Amino acid sequence: MARPSGGAKMIITTHLCVDISGMLRLYKRKGSLEGVISDPETGRTLSDAEARQYLQECLAKGWRVLPMGDCDNFDHQTGCKGHPKEGEGN
């Protein structure tokens, strides 16, 4: 990768994501998703049943992953696409 002018390094921040199918597979026990997921619009924590319904709806949309926080450069197939910024040079 080419360095920006002035010799500074380009730093890429990448946000974490979670695999939707993996969550459903690992959290099989009834009640295990209670409070794990928040409603993306209201921020309210979802009950186990609501969380399972939400994850199923996401899969029905063709999504594979969900962001684990705010990310304005997110792809629901591959996750965060990265957030470049100039950093300090070595």
C-alpha positions as CSV (number, residue, x, y, z in Angstrom):
1,M,0.0,0.0,0.0
2,A,1.3,3.4,-0.9
3,R,2.0,5.7,2.0
4,P,0.2,9.1,2.2
5,S,2.3,12.2,1.7
6,G,4.6,13.1,4.6
7,G,5.6,9.4,5.3
8,A,2.5,8.7,7.5
9,K,1.2,5.2,7.6
10,M,-2.3,4.3,6.6
11,I,-4.1,2.7,9.5
12,I,-7.2,0.6,8.9
13,T,-9.8,0.2,11.7
14,T,-12.0,-2.9,11.2
15,H,-15.1,-3.5,13.3
16,L,-16.1,-6.9,14.6
17,C,-19.1,-8.8,13.3
18,V,-21.0,-11.9,14.3
19,D,-22.1,-14.8,12.1
20,I,-25.9,-15.1,12.2
21,S,-26.1,-18.9,11.6
22,G,-23.4,-19.4,14.1
23,M,-25.3,-17.5,16.8
24,L,-28.4,-19.6,16.2
25,R,-26.3,-22.8,16.3
26,L,-24.4,-21.9,19.4
27,Y,-27.3,-20.4,21.4
28,K,-29.6,-23.4,21.1
29,R,-30.8,-23.5,24.7
30,K,-34.1,-21.7,25.3
31,G,-33.5,-18.3,26.9
32,S,-29.8,-18.2,25.9
33,L,-30.3,-15.2,23.6
34,E,-32.2,-13.2,26.2
35,G,-30.6,-9.7,26.3
36,V,-27.8,-10.5,23.8
37,I,-29.2,-8.5,20.9
38,S,-30.6,-5.0,20.9
39,D,-33.2,-3.7,18.5
40,P,-31.2,-1.7,15.9
41,E,-33.8,1.1,15.8
42,T,-34.8,1.5,19.4
43,G,-31.8,0.1,21.3
44,R,-34.2,-2.0,23.5
45,T,-32.8,-5.4,24.5
46,L,-34.7,-8.3,22.8
47,S,-36.2,-11.3,24.5
48,D,-34.9,-14.7,23.5
49,A,-37.9,-15.2,21.2
50,E,-37.6,-11.7,19.6
51,A,-33.8,-12.2,19.1
52,R,-34.4,-15.6,17.3
53,Q,-37.1,-14.0,15.1
54,Y,-34.8,-11.1,14.3
55,L,-31.9,-13.4,13.4
56,Q,-34.2,-15.5,11.2
57,E,-35.5,-12.3,9.4
58,C,-31.9,-11.3,8.8
59,L,-31.1,-14.7,7.3
60,A,-34.3,-14.4,5.1
61,K,-32.8,-11.1,3.8
62,G,-29.7,-13.0,2.7
63,W,-27.5,-11.5,5.4
64,R,-24.6,-13.6,6.8
65,V,-23.2,-11.3,9.5
66,L,-24.3,-8.5,11.8
67,P,-22.2,-5.7,13.1
68,M,-21.2,-5.8,16.8
69,G,-21.5,-2.0,17.1
70,D,-21.8,1.1,15.0
71,C,-20.2,0.8,11.6
72,D,-21.0,3.1,8.6
73,N,-19.1,0.9,6.1
74,F,-20.7,-2.5,6.7
75,D,-21.6,-5.3,4.3
76,H,-24.0,-8.0,5.6
77,Q,-22.1,-10.6,3.6
78,T,-18.5,-9.9,4.6
79,G,-18.6,-7.5,7.5
80,C,-16.8,-4.2,8.0
81,K,-15.1,-3.0,4.9
82,G,-12.6,-1.0,7.0
83,H,-12.1,2.6,7.9
84,P,-8.7,4.0,6.7
85,K,-7.1,7.0,8.4
86,E,-3.6,8.4,8.4
87,G,-1.5,7.4,11.4
88,E,1.8,8.4,12.8
89,G,4.9,7.4,10.8
90,N,7.6,5.1,12.2
